[in-house]
């Protein structure tokens, strides 16, 4: 004798994202060619990545800051704390436009770096060119490595 078992359907809890009316309609009708893109999720905060290098004469900081204007940047050095702050504005949607995907982040950011005591804060140079910020923080001359020549006696 064979016993047949029936499997009950899995119950998925309802969340705000699954109850969003336009998403329900798109999923029901399956007409939206870009339905796999999640427009309901908030975008990640904008936090630029930095490269930091040290040479015998200076510390170099580089960051990709596309879309950020010089007026939207604030760079400060307090003692040995270097702070780079700014903002990237969200692009406004024009009337009649429909967004299918929004992955670019925007908003305010602030990065702080603790520098060694050997920096010359008065001589920091900042340059924003083609969306790349470059900061040169020179070292004091007395702490830079010097070559000592050896004399034959």
Order of alpha helices (4+ residues) and beta strands (2+ residues): alpha-beta-beta-beta-beta-beta-beta-beta
